[in-house]
Amino acid sequence: MTFRSYTVALTLLLGAGNTLAQTAVQVEVFKSPYCGCCGQWVEHLRGNGFEVQTHKVAELPADIQKLHIPENLESCHTAKIGGYVIIGHVPAADIRRLLKEEPKAVGLSVPGMPAGSPGMEGAKPVHYETLLVQADGTTQVFARH
């Protein structure tokens, strides 16, 4: 193989890698039409390479309601991505980790609206946890922030 052949092959491989890296993961977000922090969380996801479709709703879709998420895990918005449910102000890095590791779970939750979480940035951030939610409603800490 000549130097030119190697160069062409390398260019093709790098080009394919860039295309794969640029493929946005699609997220479907369900949020109140009146909530500003939900919009800021959506912008956080977009800024981290996710392709986001938003739905302004009064109630969650039936397929999410069927999961019977405990009230203590709820927040102001919910999303669906890659077969998982994302509840609240979950950081994009945690979502990417979830999609990479593919644990057997319903999804992730950042309960409430902790100051300093994506979409809730402010002068006085607090420590918070992202929880991995199991089908029976139990949780375990997935990440600490």
N, CA, C and O atoms as a DFTB+ gen file, in Angstrom:
580 C
 N C O
     1  1       0.851      -1.172       0.000
     2  2       0.000       0.000       0.000
     3  2       0.904       1.245       0.000
     4  3       1.870       1.317       0.759
     5  1       0.586       2.201      -0.841
     6  2       1.390       3.415      -0.953
     7  2       1.011       4.410       0.127
     8  3      -0.016       4.270       0.791
     9  1       1.865       5.427       0.293
    10  2       1.583       6.487       1.262
    11  2       0.248       7.157       0.948
    12  3      -0.530       7.467       1.851
    13  1      -0.011       7.377      -0.348
    14  2      -1.275       8.019      -0.764
    15  2      -2.466       7.139      -0.363
    16  3      -3.487       7.656       0.089
    17  1      -2.344       5.834      -0.524
    18  2      -3.426       4.914      -0.150
    19  2      -3.703       4.984       1.350
    20  3      -4.856       4.995       1.781
    21  1      -2.618       5.031       2.144
    22  2      -2.783       5.157       3.596
    23  2      -3.486       6.467       3.947
    24  3      -4.367       6.504       4.806
    25  1      -3.085       7.528       3.274
    26  2      -3.676       8.841       3.535
    27  2      -5.163       8.838       3.211
    28  3      -5.970       9.349       3.988
    29  1      -5.527       8.269       2.075
    30  2      -6.939       8.194       1.684
    31  2      -7.718       7.351       2.696
    32  3      -8.799       7.746       3.133
    33  1      -7.170       6.191       3.068
    34  2      -7.846       5.320       4.034
    35  2      -8.024       6.027       5.368
    36  3      -9.093       5.952       5.975
    37  1      -6.979       6.715       5.829
    38  2      -7.064       7.434       7.099
    39  2      -8.100       8.550       7.034
    40  3      -8.861       8.749       7.980
    41  1      -8.129       9.264       5.939
    42  2      -9.116      10.340       5.766
    43  2     -10.531       9.786       5.814
    44  3     -11.410      10.375       6.442
    45  1     -10.752       8.654       5.152
    46  2     -12.087       8.037       5.166
    47  2     -12.472       7.594       6.573
    48  3     -13.606       7.802       7.005
    49  1     -11.529       6.982       7.287
    50  2     -11.819       6.545       8.655
    51  2     -12.115       7.721       9.574
    52  3     -13.066       7.678      10.355
    53  1     -11.314       8.763       9.484
    54  2     -11.534       9.948      10.332
    55  2     -12.858      10.601       9.996
    56  3     -13.579      11.046      10.889
    57  1     -13.176      10.660       8.731
    58  2     -14.462      11.244       8.320
    59  2     -15.623      10.445       8.864
    60  3     -16.607      11.018       9.331
    61  1     -15.524       9.126       8.810
    62  2     -16.593       8.280       9.350
    63  2     -16.711       8.459      10.849
    64  3     -17.818       8.497      11.385
    65  1     -15.572       8.569      11.537
    66  2     -15.598       8.775      12.984
    67  2     -16.251      10.090      13.341
    68  3     -17.024      10.151      14.297
    69  1     -15.963      11.142      12.599
    70  2     -16.586      12.443      12.865
    71  2     -18.080      12.381      12.662
    72  3     -18.837      12.976      13.428
    73  1     -18.520      11.660      11.627
    74  2     -19.956      11.537      11.381
    75  2     -20.621      10.811      12.538
    76  3     -21.686      11.220      13.002
    77  1     -19.995       9.729      13.010
    78  2     -20.566       8.992      14.132
    79  2     -20.585       9.846      15.393
    80  3     -21.558       9.815      16.146
    81  1     -19.530      10.602      15.629
    82  2     -19.453      11.437      16.829
    83  2     -20.498      12.542      16.799
    84  3     -20.975      12.984      17.845
    85  1     -20.854      12.987      15.597
    86  2     -21.796      14.092      15.478
    87  2     -23.246      13.632      15.487
    88  3     -24.146      14.470      15.534
    89  1     -23.503      12.330      15.444
    90  2     -24.869      11.830      15.466
    91  2     -25.472      12.125      16.828
    92  3     -25.011      11.618      17.850
    93  1     -26.503      12.951      16.827
    94  2     -27.123      13.365      18.086
    95  2     -28.063      12.282      18.600
    96  3     -28.797      11.656      17.835
    97  1     -28.024      12.079      19.900
    98  2     -28.942      11.158      20.558
    99  2     -30.258      11.907      20.750
   100  3     -30.269      13.048      21.213
   101  1     -31.355      11.268      20.396
   102  2     -32.658      11.916      20.476
   103  2     -33.292      11.752      21.849
   104  3     -33.297      10.664      22.425
   105  1     -33.826      12.851      22.358
   106  2     -34.494      12.892      23.657
   107  2     -35.875      13.494      23.459
   108  3     -36.030      14.492      22.756
   109  1     -36.872      12.888      24.077
   110  2     -38.233      13.405      24.035
   111  2     -38.570      13.920      25.436
   112  3     -38.603      13.140      26.387
   113  1     -38.821      15.229      25.570
   114  2     -39.046      15.861      26.869
   115  2     -40.509      16.254      27.012
   116  3     -41.107      16.823      26.099
   117  1     -41.074      15.940      28.176
   118  2     -42.448      16.295      28.509
   119  2     -42.389      17.277      29.668
   120  3     -41.879      16.954      30.741
   121  1     -42.921      18.491      29.445
   122  2     -42.788      19.544      30.449
   123  2     -44.016      20.439      30.472
   124  3     -44.807      20.487      29.530
   125  1     -44.140      21.145      31.586
   126  2     -45.203      22.135      31.714
   127  2     -44.928      23.288      30.750
   128  3     -43.772      23.662      30.553
   129  1     -45.963      23.848      30.157
   130  2     -45.745      24.998      29.271
   131  2     -45.342      26.256      30.039
   132  3     -44.964      27.253      29.424
   133  1     -45.416      26.228      31.363
   134  2     -45.172      27.420      32.177
   135  2     -43.849      27.394      32.933
   136  3     -43.559      28.323      33.688
   137  1     -43.047      26.363      32.749
   138  2     -41.838      26.192      33.551
   139  2     -40.601      26.661      32.788
   140  3     -40.271      26.115      31.735
   141  1     -39.919      27.673      33.322
   142  2     -38.712      28.201      32.689
   143  2     -37.493      27.329      32.878
   144  3     -36.666      27.212      31.973
   145  1     -37.366      26.704      34.062
   146  2     -36.171      25.889      34.313
   147  2     -36.158      24.647      33.430
   148  3     -35.089      24.122      33.118
   149  1     -37.331      24.175      33.025
   150  2     -37.388      23.024      32.111
   151  2     -36.739      23.391      30.778
   152  3     -35.985      22.609      30.200
   153  1     -37.044      24.585      30.310
   154  2     -36.449      25.064      29.067
   155  2     -34.941      25.202      29.179
   156  3     -34.217      24.935      28.219
   157  1     -34.465      25.616      30.342
   158  2     -33.022      25.736      30.553
   159  2     -32.361      24.359      30.573
   160  3     -31.233      24.209      30.102
   161  1     -33.051      23.355      31.112
   162  2     -32.516      21.993      31.103
   163  2     -32.456      21.464      29.667
   164  3     -31.491      20.803      29.282
   165  1     -33.490      21.758      28.883
   166  2     -33.492      21.363      27.474
   167  2     -32.288      21.983      26.756
   168  3     -31.622      21.315      25.966
   169  1     -32.015      23.253      27.031
   170  2     -30.859      23.915      26.415
   171  2     -29.550      23.281      26.878
   172  3     -28.601      23.195      26.099
   173  1     -29.483      22.834      28.134
   174  2     -28.313      22.111      28.640
   175  2     -28.097      20.843      27.809
   176  3     -26.970      20.543      27.414
   177  1     -29.171      20.104      27.547
   178  2     -29.043      18.886      26.749
   179  2     -28.589      19.203      25.334
   180  3     -27.687      18.552      24.805
   181  1     -29.210      20.201      24.721
   182  2     -28.826      20.584      23.351
   183  2     -27.372      21.016      23.302
   184  3     -26.650      20.663      22.370
   185  1     -26.934      21.777      24.297
   186  2     -25.552      22.218      24.367
   187  2     -24.559      21.077      24.542
   188  3     -23.361      21.241      24.314
   189  1     -25.075      19.916      24.952
   190  2     -24.237      18.727      25.137
   191  2     -24.472      17.685      24.045
   192  3     -24.177      16.503      24.227
   193  1     -25.010      18.138      22.906
   194  2     -25.104      17.281      21.734
   195  2     -26.347      16.429      21.592
   196  3     -26.416      15.601      20.684
   197  1     -27.330      16.603      22.458
   198  2     -28.569      15.836      22.325
   199  2     -29.521      16.563      21.380
   200  3     -29.556      17.793      21.337
   201  1     -30.286      15.790      20.632
   202  2     -31.346      16.343      19.792
   203  2     -32.634      16.220      20.603
   204  3     -33.067      15.110      20.911
   205  1     -33.249      17.351      20.949
   206  2     -34.373      17.352      21.880
   207  2     -35.670      17.766      21.193
   208  3     -35.738      18.771      20.485
   209  1     -36.688      16.958      21.429
   210  2     -38.045      17.285      20.984
   211  2     -38.861      17.515      22.256
   212  3     -38.932      16.633      23.112
   213  1     -39.473      18.688      22.385
   214  2     -40.241      18.985      23.599
   215  2     -41.733      18.899      23.335
   216  3     -42.220      19.191      22.243
   217  1     -42.442      18.486      24.382
   218  2     -43.894      18.426      24.368
   219  2     -44.396      19.158      25.600
   220  3     -44.039      18.801      26.722
   221  1     -45.215      20.171      25.406
   222  2     -45.810      20.882      26.532
   223  2     -47.083      20.143      26.915
   224  3     -48.026      20.047      26.129
   225  1     -47.092      19.617      28.148
   226  2     -48.195      18.763      28.582
   227  2     -48.672      19.144      29.978
   228  3     -47.919      19.702      30.777
   229  1     -49.929      18.834      30.255
   230  2     -50.478      19.007      31.599
   231  2     -50.237      17.745      32.421
   232  3     -50.079      17.813      33.640
   233  1     -50.208      16.582      31.744
   234  2     -49.978      15.300      32.405
   235  2     -48.935      14.520      31.617
   236  3     -48.763      14.720      30.414
   237  1     -48.251      13.635      32.311
   238  2     -47.275      12.789      31.640
   239  2     -47.982      11.812      30.703
   240  3     -49.140      11.465      30.935
   241  1     -47.299      11.365      29.646
   242  2     -47.889      10.357      28.752
   243  2     -48.220       9.076      29.510
   244  3     -47.603       8.763      30.528
   245  1     -49.185       8.358      29.004
   246  2     -49.670       7.135      29.665
   247  2     -48.561       6.103      29.859
   248  3     -48.533       5.420      30.882
   249  1     -47.644       5.978      28.892
   250  2     -46.602       4.962      29.040
   251  2     -45.652       5.278      30.189
   252  3     -45.099       4.359      30.793
   253  1     -45.450       6.553      30.504
   254  2     -44.631       6.918      31.662
   255  2     -45.437       6.754      32.940
   256  3     -44.906       6.301      33.954
   257  1     -46.720       7.121      32.903
   258  2     -47.575       6.958      34.083
   259  2     -47.659       5.495      34.509
   260  3     -47.748       5.202      35.702
   261  1     -47.632       4.577      33.546
   262  2     -47.708       3.141      33.844
   263  2     -46.521       2.651      34.674
   264  3     -46.600       1.600      35.310
   265  1     -45.435       3.401      34.669
   266  2     -44.252       2.995      35.439
   267  2     -44.430       3.226      36.931
   268  3     -43.659       2.705      37.737
   269  1     -45.445       4.007      37.306
   270  2     -45.741       4.288      38.711
   271  2     -44.497       4.788      39.451
   272  3     -44.100       4.229      40.474
   273  1     -43.899       5.838      38.920
   274  2     -42.728       6.447      39.557
   275  2     -43.168       7.014      40.909
   276  3     -44.134       7.775      40.964
   277  1     -42.485       6.664      41.995
   278  2     -42.859       7.212      43.307
   279  2     -42.802       8.745      43.307
   280  3     -41.932       9.342      42.672
   281  1     -43.725       9.360      44.014
   282  2     -43.808      10.826      44.062
   283  2     -42.519      11.471      44.535
   284  3     -42.170      12.560      44.081
   285  1     -41.807      10.812      45.442
   286  2     -40.577      11.415      45.971
   287  2     -39.461      11.488      44.926
   288  3     -38.427      12.103      45.187
   289  1     -39.642      10.884      43.758
   290  2     -38.650      10.933      42.684
   291  2     -39.033      11.916      41.582
   292  3     -38.246      12.163      40.669
   293  1     -40.219      12.469      41.661
   294  2     -40.719      13.334      40.606
   295  2     -40.049      14.700      40.605
   296  3     -39.438      15.122      41.587
   297  1     -40.183      15.368      39.483
   298  2     -39.666      16.718      39.308
   299  2     -40.591      17.440      38.332
   300  3     -41.715      16.999      38.094
   301  1     -40.120      18.536      37.776
   302  2     -40.972      19.371      36.930
   303  2     -41.021      18.923      35.470
   304  3     -41.841      19.433      34.707
   305  1     -40.169      17.988      35.064
   306  2     -40.219      17.487      33.689
   307  2     -39.701      16.054      33.656
   308  3     -39.004      15.599      34.563
   309  1     -40.060      15.365      32.589
   310  2     -39.656      13.978      32.395
   311  2     -39.276      13.807      30.933
   312  3     -39.822      14.483      30.060
   313  1     -38.348      12.913      30.669
   314  2     -37.911      12.671      29.299
   315  2     -37.791      11.178      29.037
   316  3     -37.672      10.371      29.959
   317  1     -37.824      10.833      27.755
   318  2     -37.590       9.455      27.324
   319  2     -36.387       9.468      26.388
   320  3     -36.284      10.304      25.490
   321  1     -35.479       8.517      26.621
   322  2     -34.291       8.409      25.779
   323  2     -33.761       6.983      25.831
   324  3     -33.535       6.439      26.911
   325  1     -33.568       6.395      24.691
   326  2     -32.958       5.070      24.619
   327  2     -33.613       4.015      25.480
   328  3     -32.921       3.157      26.028
   329  1     -34.923       4.052      25.616
   330  2     -35.625       3.067      26.437
   331  2     -35.639       3.384      27.922
   332  3     -36.147       2.594      28.718
   333  1     -35.090       4.528      28.305
   334  2     -35.051       4.947      29.713
   335  2     -35.914       6.188      29.924
   336  3     -36.224       6.922      28.986
   337  1     -36.291       6.397      31.184
   338  2     -36.998       7.601      31.591
   339  2     -36.023       8.449      32.403
   340  3     -35.310       7.938      33.266
   341  1     -36.000       9.742      32.120
   342  2     -35.141      10.687      32.835
   343  2     -36.075      11.667      33.540
   344  3     -36.902      12.319      32.903
   345  1     -35.932      11.763      34.858
   346  2     -36.840      12.585      35.655
   347  2     -36.060      13.728      36.290
   348  3     -35.152      13.498      37.088
   349  1     -36.411      14.942      35.939
   350  2     -35.805      16.105      36.578
   351  2     -34.521      16.569      35.926
   352  3     -34.226      16.242      34.776
   353  1     -33.764      17.343      36.691
   354  2     -32.587      18.061      36.202
   355  2     -31.331      17.190      36.196
   356  3     -30.333      17.523      36.835
   357  1     -31.388      16.082      35.475
   358  2     -30.283      15.132      35.383
   359  2     -29.217      15.710      34.439
   360  3     -29.540      16.118      33.323
   361  1     -27.961      15.746      34.875
   362  2     -26.889      16.239      34.003
   363  2     -26.708      15.369      32.751
   364  3     -26.883      14.151      32.797
   365  1     -26.362      16.006      31.655
   366  2     -26.143      15.306      30.384
   367  2     -25.093      14.212      30.523
   368  3     -25.237      13.147      29.921
   369  1     -24.042      14.449      31.302
   370  2     -22.984      13.440      31.484
   371  2     -23.543      12.172      32.127
   372  3     -23.117      11.070      31.782
   373  1     -24.487      12.311      33.052
   374  2     -25.093      11.141      33.685
   375  2     -25.934      10.361      32.674
   376  3     -25.954       9.130      32.692
   377  1     -26.623      11.082      31.798
   378  2     -27.438      10.423      30.765
   379  2     -26.533       9.663      29.802
   380  3     -26.828       8.526      29.434
   381  1     -25.447      10.280      29.399
   382  2     -24.498       9.609      28.491
   383  2     -23.939       8.342      29.163
   384  3     -23.805       7.304      28.515
   385  1     -23.619       8.429      30.439
   386  2     -23.105       7.258      31.163
   387  2     -24.162       6.155      31.208
   388  3     -23.846       4.984      30.999
   389  1     -25.414       6.525      31.479
   390  2     -26.516       5.559      31.506
   391  2     -26.614       4.834      30.166
   392  3     -26.732       3.609      30.125
   393  1     -26.564       5.594      29.072
   394  2     -26.687       5.000      27.747
   395  2     -25.488       4.113      27.410
   396  3     -25.629       3.130      26.683
   397  1     -24.327       4.451      27.929
   398  2     -23.123       3.662      27.682
   399  2     -23.146       2.364      28.484
   400  3     -22.848       1.295      27.950
   401  1     -23.498       2.456      29.766
   402  2     -23.465       1.286      30.649
   403  2     -24.682       0.387      30.492
   404  3     -24.594      -0.811      30.762
   405  1     -25.810       0.931      30.063
   406  2     -27.063       0.199      29.840
   407  2     -27.486      -0.690      31.015
   408  3     -27.716      -1.884      30.823
   409  1     -27.593      -0.133      32.223
   410  2     -28.040      -0.964      33.345
   411  2     -29.519      -1.343      33.187
   412  3     -30.286      -0.655      32.514
   413  1     -29.889      -2.441      33.818
   414  2     -31.293      -2.831      33.822
   415  2     -31.980      -1.946      34.847
   416  3     -31.832      -2.152      36.052
   417  1     -32.742      -0.948      34.365
   418  2     -33.380       0.030      35.237
   419  2     -34.438       0.783      34.444
   420  3     -34.489       0.706      33.217
   421  1     -35.275       1.507      35.165
   422  2     -36.274       2.371      34.532
   423  2     -35.585       3.616      33.984
   424  3     -35.887       4.061      32.876
   425  1     -34.658       4.177      34.760
   426  2     -33.964       5.375      34.315
   427  2     -33.296       6.105      35.462
   428  3     -32.896       5.504      36.459
   429  1     -33.184       7.428      35.300
   430  2     -32.514       8.280      36.281
   431  2     -33.452       9.351      36.795
   432  3     -34.380       9.769      36.103
   433  1     -33.197       9.793      38.026
   434  2     -33.967      10.882      38.622
   435  2     -33.065      11.786      39.446
   436  3     -32.195      11.324      40.183
   437  1     -33.293      13.079      39.304
   438  2     -32.784      14.069      40.249
   439  2     -34.057      14.665      40.851
   440  3     -34.653      15.577      40.279
   441  1     -34.468      14.142      42.008
   442  2     -35.726      14.590      42.607
   443  2     -35.705      16.081      42.954
   444  3     -34.664      16.649      43.282
   445  1     -36.877      16.687      42.870
   446  2     -36.997      18.097      43.201
   447  2     -36.302      18.956      42.173
   448  3     -36.214      18.599      40.998
   449  1     -35.818      20.074      42.619
   450  2     -35.171      21.029      41.727
   451  2     -33.954      21.618      42.442
   452  3     -33.954      22.798      42.792
   453  1     -32.901      20.793      42.664
   454  2     -31.770      21.274      43.456
   455  2     -31.002      22.412      42.779
   456  3     -30.710      22.362      41.584
   457  1     -30.688      23.422      43.563
   458  2     -29.904      24.554      43.066
   459  2     -28.540      24.054      42.612
   460  3     -27.868      23.313      43.328
   461  1     -28.144      24.465      41.424
   462  2     -26.866      24.051      40.874
   463  2     -26.967      22.925      39.866
   464  3     -26.008      22.657      39.142
   465  1     -28.112      22.260      39.805
   466  2     -28.300      21.221      38.791
   467  2     -28.561      21.904      37.444
   468  3     -28.937      23.076      37.423
   469  1     -28.371      21.201      36.321
   470  2     -28.587      21.825      35.015
   471  2     -30.000      22.405      34.891
   472  3     -30.996      21.719      35.120
   473  1     -30.055      23.663      34.530
   474  2     -31.335      24.361      34.442
   475  2     -31.691      25.094      35.718
   476  3     -32.606      25.918      35.736
   477  1     -30.968      24.796      36.786
   478  2     -31.213      25.425      38.087
   479  2     -29.946      26.109      38.607
   480  3     -29.747      26.240      39.815
   481  1     -29.094      26.544      37.673
   482  2     -27.855      27.190      38.062
   483  2     -28.155      28.451      38.865
   484  3     -29.168      29.114      38.644
   485  1     -27.280      28.767      39.780
   486  2     -27.474      29.955      40.598
   487  2     -26.270      30.203      41.482
   488  3     -25.253      29.514      41.401
   489  1     -26.417      31.206      42.328
   490  2     -25.313      31.641      43.183
   491  2     -25.020      30.663      44.319
   492  3     -23.891      30.618      44.806
   493  1     -25.997      29.888      44.747
   494  2     -25.804      29.004      45.894
   495  2     -26.135      27.552      45.541
   496  3     -27.167      27.032      45.963
   497  1     -25.250      26.889      44.759
   498  2     -25.513      25.488      44.422
   499  2     -25.411      24.589      45.650
   500  3     -24.670      24.879      46.589
   501  1     -26.152      23.516      45.627
   502  2     -26.113      22.528      46.706
   503  2     -25.625      21.201      46.131
   504  3     -25.671      20.979      44.921
   505  1     -25.161      20.327      47.015
   506  2     -24.795      18.976      46.581
   507  2     -26.095      18.207      46.345
   508  3     -27.060      18.351      47.095
   509  1     -26.103      17.398      45.304
   510  2     -27.281      16.580      45.022
   511  2     -26.837      15.265      44.404
   512  3     -25.682      15.109      44.008
   513  1     -27.769      14.319      44.326
   514  2     -27.479      13.003      43.774
   515  2     -28.387      12.713      42.585
   516  3     -29.550      13.113      42.557
   517  1     -27.836      12.018      41.620
   518  2     -28.631      11.435      40.540
   519  2     -28.890      10.001      40.955
   520  3     -27.959       9.271      41.293
   521  1     -30.144       9.596      40.933
   522  2     -30.535       8.263      41.390
   523  2     -30.876       7.361      40.208
   524  3     -31.522       7.797      39.255
   525  1     -30.442       6.113      40.272
   526  2     -30.822       5.088      39.318
   527  2     -32.110       4.470      39.851
   528  3     -32.143       3.975      40.978
   529  1     -33.170       4.497      39.044
   530  2     -34.498       4.045      39.469
   531  2     -34.764       2.647      38.917
   532  3     -34.655       2.403      37.715
   533  1     -35.114       1.736      39.827
   534  2     -35.443       0.366      39.443
   535  2     -36.946       0.232      39.192
   536  3     -37.720       1.109      39.575
   537  1     -37.355      -0.852      38.559
   538  2     -38.762      -1.076      38.218
   539  2     -39.660      -1.131      39.444
   540  3     -40.840      -0.793      39.353
   541  1     -39.124      -1.552      40.598
   542  2     -39.947      -1.629      41.812
   543  2     -39.970      -0.304      42.587
   544  3     -40.533      -0.233      43.679
   545  1     -39.362       0.735      42.025
   546  2     -39.356       2.054      42.679
   547  2     -38.182       2.294      43.592
   548  3     -38.004       3.406      44.089
   549  1     -37.372       1.273      43.826
   550  2     -36.184       1.479      44.659
   551  2     -35.130       2.230      43.857
   552  3     -35.161       2.259      42.627
   553  1     -34.201       2.833      44.579
   554  2     -33.151       3.612      43.925
   555  2     -31.792       3.304      44.527
   556  3     -31.675       2.765      45.628
   557  1     -30.782       3.662      43.773
   558  2     -29.414       3.661      44.279
   559  2     -28.727       4.867      43.686
   560  3     -29.102       5.333      42.610
   561  1     -27.722       5.377      44.379
   562  2     -27.008       6.551      43.900
   563  2     -26.237       6.191      42.648
   564  3     -25.456       5.239      42.640
   565  1     -26.455       6.946      41.600
   566  2     -25.784       6.758      40.316
   567  2     -24.612       7.733      40.191
   568  3     -23.562       7.387      39.649
   569  1     -24.803       8.963      40.703
   570  2     -23.741       9.979      40.658
   571  2     -23.997      11.001      41.751
   572  3     -25.137      11.253      42.141
   573  1     -22.906      11.583      42.234
   574  2     -22.994      12.667      43.228
   575  2     -22.435      13.931      42.606
   576  3     -21.414      13.909      41.920
   577  1     -23.117      15.023      42.857
   578  2     -22.686      16.319      42.291
   579  2     -22.599      17.355      43.402
   580  3     -22.257      18.509      43.145
